[in-house]
Amino acid sequence: MAEINPADCVPKDKFDEAAVERAERLGYPGLNPILPALLEWVQDPTWPVAIELMPLLAKAGPEIAPHLITILRRTTVAGAGPELGPVSKEVREAAD
C-alpha cells in the first residue's frame, strides 16, 4: 500500500469526502501537521466534509488544543466562530 501524503488529506472543497477517507486511513500522529487546515473545514457543520471530519478531529488529543485556541481567539462575536463543540468537548474529555 502506498504511503498517504498528509497534504492529500485536506479537502479541496466541501464535498471532498475522499480526502477525509484518506485522513482516516492516515490517522494520528500523521495528521498533526495539517490540523489547522482540517479545522478550516469544520467551520460550517452542514458541509459534508465537516460532518465526516468532526469525529476524526475529536480523536486528535491534546495536539489540537493550540489550534482550537487560535480559532477561538479569532472569533470576535460570541457564537460567530466555527462549530467546534463536538471537537472541543472530546479534547476536554481526553485531557481529563
N, C-alpha and C positions, 0 to 999 in steps of 0.2 A: 504494500500500500504506500502511495506517495505521501510525503510529508505535507501538512497543510500550512500554508503561509498565513500568518495571522492577518495580514492585510486583506486577504481574500474572505475573511470572516466579517468584515464591516459591510453592512448592506449598502447597495448602490442607490436604492430607492425604497419606499415604504412597503413594497411588495416583494422584496428580495429575500424570500424565506430560504432560498438555497444557501445564502450567506450565513443565516442563522443555523442551519443544519451543519455547515462546516464548523461554525463556532462550537456547537455542541460536541462535535467529534474531537475538536482540538482540546477543549476543556481548559482547566486551570492546572498549572500556572501559565500555560501558553497564551491565554487571553489577557493576562495582566497588562502587557504593554499597550493594548488597544482599548482598555476600559473607558477612557474618556470618549473615544469615537463611538463605542457601543452605547454609552449613556445618552448620546445625542439622539439616538433612535427610539428612546422611550419617552420623549417629551410629549408625544400625543398618544395616549393609551388606546386610541381607536385604530392606530396603524397596525396592520397585520404583523409587521416585524416587532413592534413594541410588545404585543401580546405574547409572542414567542420568546423575546429576549428577557422579559422581566424575571421569569423563574430561573433562567440561566445566570443573570446578573446577581440574583439573590444568593447564589452559591459562591460568589467571589470571595467572601470572607472579609477580613479587615483591610485587605489591599484596596478595596473600593472606597473606603471611608474618606480619604483625602479628596477624591474626585467628587463625591457627593457634597462635601463641604464647599468645594469650589462652585458647584452648580447652585447650591442654596444661597451662597453669598451673592451670586449674580442676580438673584430674584429680588426685584425692587418692590413688588406689590405682593402682599400676602395672598397666597393661593395662585399666583401667576406663574409659578415655576412648573417644571415638568412633573408629571405624575410619577413620583418616586416612592410613594408609600409602601408598596409591596417590597421593593428592594431595600429601602432603609430599615423596614421592620425586620427583615431577615438578617441584615447586618447587625442590628442591635441585639437580636437574639443570639447570633453567633458569638458576639463579643462577651456575652454574659457567662 
